[in-house]
Each structure stands twice: as C-alpha cells, then as structure tokens.
Amino acid sequence: MSDDLILQAFDLKKHFPTGASKLLQRPTQVVQAVDGVSLSLRRGTTLAIVGESGCGKSTLARLLARLIEPTSGSVVLNGVNISTASSKELLKMRREIQVVFQDPYACLNPRHSIGQSIGTPIRIQKTMSRSEERHRVFELMELVGLSHEHYNRFPHEFSGGQRQRAGIARALALQPKVIVADEPVSALDVSIQAQILNLLEKLQSDLGLSYVFIAHDLSVVRHIADEVAVMYLGKIVEIGSPDAVYGAPAHPYTKALMSAVPVPNPQAGAKRKRIILTGDVPSPVNPPSGCRFRTRCAKVQDICAVDEPLLIDRGQGHPVACHFPD
Amino acid sequence: MNTPLLSVRDLHVNFGTSEGDVQAVRGVSFDIDRGETLAIVGESGSGKSVTASAIMRLNFGADIRVSGSALFEGKDILSMGEEEVRKMRGSDVAMIFQDPLTALNPFYTVGNQISEAYTIHHPGTSKKELRALALDAIEKVGIPEPVKRIKQYPHEFSGGMRQRIVIAMALINQPKLLIADEPTTALDVTVQAQILELIGVMQEENGTAVILITHDLGVVAEVTERVLVMYAGRLVEKASVIDAFASPTHPYTRGLLNSVKSLDSDRHSRLEPIPGIPPSLIDLPTGCPFHSRCRYAASLNGRCSTEVPELKAVGNSWSACHLPVDLLAAPIKESL
C-alpha cells in the first residue's frame, strides 16, 4: 500500500531563530512556523493545505519541496529521504518535484523571454540539446494554452493569468511527478482563476500528476482537493476528505473557519450560522501550552491547557486534534 | 418619493498617460438611499475604485479629467470648492481602504489619529473630551483594553485590529455615507467575518449608508442589498442582490457567477471560466466592451461590436446588453 504514497512527511519541524542577541551570539527566540507535521500524498491525487496567514502553510510547502531544510523530521519522495539529500542528489530530485508560486510577477525573470524562462530547468539539468529544448518548450506552451508567438515575449507583456500559465509550463518542463503549488490562483481575478484551476485539473488527469495545493481560499480547495489538511499555528488540526472536513467539521477551529467563508448565495445567508472568533491568532514565538487553539475556543476545558491533543481519529472517521471534537 | 442620499449621473474619469488616455470610468449612473448597503463588484481595472475615489474627490492632478455629477443631499460634490470638499470628507462622507497600514500614520499613536479625525470637524474640543471620545470609539469597534491600546502605534496592531481602528476613525463623526473600498480583501476569512459583522452593527447604530467595493461575490451576497456590476469602466448590470445571484441578466454577471465555487455547490461540477482577458482601457474595443469574450455576441450579427448597449430594464434588473429582453430574463441555454 505504501507504494501508493508518492510523498510523505514525518514529524516535520521548522523553527526560525529571531531576535538574535549580538552579545550572546545566539538567537533569543524561535518562531515555531511548522511544529510536528506528518502527512502523506497519494499518487495522482491532490492534497490541499489550508489555513490563515501565519499558520505555517507556505513554510510547509517549502519544506516539502526542500526549498528550505527542516529543523527536524524528514520528507520522503518516492521512497527517498530528501531532507538529508546532498546538493548533487537534490539536483536529481528536482526532476521529480517542482513548485508553482503565488506571484506570477515575481517568479519570472523580467530580462528573460518567456521561452527562455520555461526552458531554464532543462538547461540546468542538461538533459537536452538547444533545439530539443526549443521543441519541448513549444510543446509545453501548447500544453498550458500559450501560443508559439509568445516564445520571444517578455513577462511584462503578459497578463497575470498568462504569466501563471508560463510558471506552470516551467514547472512541467522536467516531467515531474509532484507539483507543490503555493497559492497558485490567489493573485488572479476570479474569471482567470477558473481558467487556471481547470488547466491544473486537466494536466493532473492527462499527466498523472500529484499536487500539494496550498491555499487560503476554502471554496477553491473544496473544488480541487482529494484530501484537505487544516493548519493552525504550525500544526495540522484536522485532516480528511473534503466531504468530511467541509460537510462535518469536527475541530472547533475548522468549524469557525468554514462558517466564516461568505457564500455567494444571498438566500442561503440567513440560514447559515456564522461563528465569529474573538481575538487574534497568538504569536508563534510563544504559542499557548497544550492545545494551541484553546485561547480562542468556545469549548475550552482545564485539560486543554495541559495536554496537547494528538491528531488521531476520535470516532469521526478522520483524524482531529481536539479533546472535545463534534 | 424621497430623494436619494447620493445620486451619481454620467460619471466619466479619464487618466492621461504617456501611452494614451485611460478611460477608467465611462458613464456610470446610480443612486443610494439613506441607510442602504450597495455593492460595486468587478475585476481589477473595471473602474470600481476609481468611481469611489471620484465621489470622495480623491482624483486630482493635471492629467485627470472627471465629468458628470454626484449629488450628495442635493449638492454636486464634483463642482464643490476645495474648502467645501474638506468639510464633507470625513464628516458626511467617510472612506476606508483595503490596506489599513497605509491609511494610518506610523508616527502617531492610534488615539492621536482617531481624535484628529474628530477635532478637524469639531475645532475647540477639549483634550479631555477628545480622549473620552477616542476611548469610546476604540471600545465600540471591539478592541480590548482601550486605555492601553490608545497609546500604541499602528505597527503594534494586527491587520484586523488596524482595520478596526480605521473604521473607528471613519465613523467617529457619524457619517451619512461610508465608502468601503475592499475593506476585507487583505484579511483572513475569520477576521473578515469579524470586520463585516462590525460594519453591519455600526451601520445599524448610526443609520449610515454603505457603498461596499469588492471583487468577492460571497461578501456581496452576505452583506448587501443591491449590487452594481462593472466591466471595463461601464455598469453592465444593476439589480437587487437576490435577483443578481438567482437570475443574473448580463452574460458577464453570469460568467462571473459560473467562475466561482461556493461551499454549498456541487463539489465535482466543472468551473466555467470566462474565456480571454479584459480589454485594455487605453485601446477599448468598439461596441460592447465584453463582446470579444461573450458567447452570445456571434448570434447578433455584429451589432455587439459596433453599437454600445445602454442599460435597459429586464424584469426587476437593469442590464446593458443587446440580447432581447425575453432572452436576458430567461436563463440563457448553453446551446444558444
């Protein structure tokens, strides 16, 4: 069964030192951006990671793609531990896993033509001759819906949606098996968002890709994901199928998050009960003891401050990290 | 027959640039009543923010031309003198922006900034009175420990808390009209829910009319009564929120609704994006600005690319489209 899992993370932690003291020559505080996350991605499926700003979802994405090194824990891609890989092994690993970023304005070199940018991974890996590369870039551009005449144009001549298409084409250049997409549509207008989401879905079914999809837009995630992980302050609080997580959320944070999403249907509004959370997310430098959500939770009890709830199935059919799930 | 609080007629805004004239707003007309909530929706570059800043007279500069009228309680804002505009801004009409950090001065405490908003329109208020007012305003917008918070600077607050402070500043003079330009776009959903709830409560307390500018159709559906849909500087649909969502009449509104997924829709249905991209505002197409992306344009024998459609009544809504009224009113079949 484990052959089915293309990407796995075991107890991943990333702590960023902050507030360094010059005198002591060592950091005085750490931001616990990701603190003990384990998950697995099945071949050909989409795992979505949702949460609000500062919950650690983008740091997790970077860890999974090994753009940054974990403080502890490991990432296993296709049976190989990539968190300890040497730079030579890393280069090889990049053929298997690629990243699509949020900001299509920032991730393309403004001085390179679109064709050059899309072909960059091929040149780095030295897998093809120049003419083969050019041919492959044309192929990729067709795949993502760009026309051949775009090859020699520069990023500033493109709209946001077209730039994101170019970013996707570049990620596909080496025929990877896994794509980590960090907020790939949140910088785009809704009519363009739908175009890119449909493209990502089509590429997945045509090329058998597996996606890790990071997003804060819960409506988008529900549409595209096979499994959804909800993060809060560096930890996963609930994970399961979209039907389970959206249909019957068990963690109080997931419930509040779901109820906060505005529904574009004026007649449904009155029937829905909105849970308004009080206060702000605590600082990841000094997270609350026990359950990290307890400071804002309506169901809080004494045990929540002492005992950290584990992410296990408590009779809901999917894992929930709460002592008193619904 | 009450006169509306604000009545905008044939508003045009042009920006002169080195590449040509940007026609940001082209002939927009609408009314808003006292206490009403009106949404203006559209994508980037549709002219929704420019419309709002024209009402606040925030468009200035040699290369900007504004024409039309905006009657606020019978007085035309667009032809007011600077002095009159200053009196109106922040007292009768207030505005909040998307990014609360740029709307606040980093060098002054929030208490200072809130009381400044009051004292500008009420000169001679004593320091003691101002402090009491600022404390009260901070408490009203739901910020805990007002006595401590009043002395703090903007950087010491989270994004949601900053937006609360900006709202406190905007509402301290009990304006008759509040223009909120994407007030929750920079915020997380749970914070967005808090802020929308707050605006609703404040609106009820003061009877303020609200123009809410947003690109989020979910927000529109949840908080507003009427909606204006803008595309390439023009109003393409004007309707009650119920009508706009249940039976959108303009093909663009329909496309927009089909492009979003809602938490209560079928998860596996495919998204139907609008093909293509919005036109350049410098080099606008002739006829209907939406015709190159519209799936119905072909059926009208070229009329859409030559003649600009005017807003016409379709049932309870107004729609700027050449398609016959009966076709617009009935949900258009995919086969057309």
Boltz contact constraints between the chains, C-beta under 6 A:
constraints:
  - contact:
      token1: [A, 52]
      token2: [B, 188]
      max_distance: 6.0
  - contact:
      token1: [A, 53]
      token2: [B, 188]
      max_distance: 6.0
  - contact:
      token1: [A, 159]
      token2: [B, 277]
      max_distance: 6.0
  - contact:
      token1: [A, 189]
      token2: [B, 43]
      max_distance: 6.0
  - contact:
      token1: [A, 189]
      token2: [B, 44]
      max_distance: 6.0
  - contact:
      token1: [A, 190]
      token2: [B, 259]
      max_distance: 6.0
  - contact:
      token1: [A, 190]
      token2: [B, 260]
      max_distance: 6.0
  - contact:
      token1: [A, 191]
      token2: [B, 259]
      max_distance: 6.0
  - contact:
      token1: [A, 191]
      token2: [B, 273]
      max_distance: 6.0
  - contact:
      token1: [A, 191]
      token2: [B, 274]
      max_distance: 6.0
  - contact:
      token1: [A, 194]
      token2: [B, 259]
      max_distance: 6.0
  - contact:
      token1: [A, 194]
      token2: [B, 271]
      max_distance: 6.0
  - contact:
      token1: [A, 194]
      token2: [B, 273]
      max_distance: 6.0
  - contact:
      token1: [A, 195]
      token2: [B, 273]
      max_distance: 6.0
  - contact:
      token1: [A, 197]
      token2: [B, 271]
      max_distance: 6.0
  - contact:
      token1: [A, 198]
      token2: [B, 271]
      max_distance: 6.0
  - contact:
      token1: [A, 219]
      token2: [B, 261]
      max_distance: 6.0
  - contact:
      token1: [A, 219]
      token2: [B, 262]
      max_distance: 6.0
  - contact:
      token1: [A, 219]
      token2: [B, 263]
      max_distance: 6.0
  - contact:
      token1: [A, 222]
      token2: [B, 267]
      max_distance: 6.0
  - contact:
      token1: [A, 223]
      token2: [B, 261]
      max_distance: 6.0
  - contact:
      token1: [A, 256]
      token2: [B, 190]
      max_distance: 6.0
  - contact:
      token1: [A, 260]
      token2: [B, 189]
      max_distance: 6.0
  - contact:
      token1: [A, 260]
      token2: [B, 190]
      max_distance: 6.0
  - contact:
      token1: [A, 260]
      token2: [B, 193]
      max_distance: 6.0
  - contact:
      token1: [A, 261]
      token2: [B, 189]
      max_distance: 6.0
  - contact:
      token1: [A, 261]
      token2: [B, 263]
      max_distance: 6.0
  - contact:
      token1: [A, 262]
      token2: [B, 218]
      max_distance: 6.0
  - contact:
      token1: [A, 262]
      token2: [B, 219]
      max_distance: 6.0
  - contact:
      token1: [A, 262]
      token2: [B, 222]
      max_distance: 6.0
  - contact:
      token1: [A, 263]
      token2: [B, 218]
      max_distance: 6.0
  - contact:
      token1: [A, 263]
      token2: [B, 262]
      max_distance: 6.0
  - contact:
      token1: [A, 263]
      token2: [B, 263]
      max_distance: 6.0
  - contact:
      token1: [A, 263]
      token2: [B, 264]
      max_distance: 6.0
  - contact:
      token1: [A, 264]
      token2: [B, 217]
      max_distance: 6.0
  - contact:
      token1: [A, 264]
      token2: [B, 218]
      max_distance: 6.0
  - contact:
      token1: [A, 264]
      token2: [B, 221]
      max_distance: 6.0
  - contact:
      token1: [A, 264]
      token2: [B, 260]
      max_distance: 6.0
  - contact:
      token1: [A, 264]
      token2: [B, 262]
      max_distance: 6.0
  - contact:
      token1: [A, 265]
      token2: [B, 221]
      max_distance: 6.0
  - contact:
      token1: [A, 266]
      token2: [B, 221]
      max_distance: 6.0
  - contact:
      token1: [A, 266]
      token2: [B, 241]
      max_distance: 6.0
  - contact:
      token1: [A, 266]
      token2: [B, 242]
      max_distance: 6.0
  - contact:
      token1: [A, 266]
      token2: [B, 245]
      max_distance: 6.0
  - contact:
      token1: [A, 268]
      token2: [B, 264]
      max_distance: 6.0
  - contact:
      token1: [A, 269]
      token2: [B, 222]
      max_distance: 6.0
  - contact:
      token1: [A, 274]
      token2: [B, 193]
      max_distance: 6.0
  - contact:
      token1: [A, 276]
      token2: [B, 193]
      max_distance: 6.0
  - contact:
      token1: [A, 276]
      token2: [B, 194]
      max_distance: 6.0
  - contact:
      token1: [A, 276]
      token2: [B, 197]
      max_distance: 6.0
  - contact:
      token1: [A, 277]
      token2: [B, 190]
      max_distance: 6.0
  - contact:
      token1: [A, 280]
      token2: [B, 158]
      max_distance: 6.0
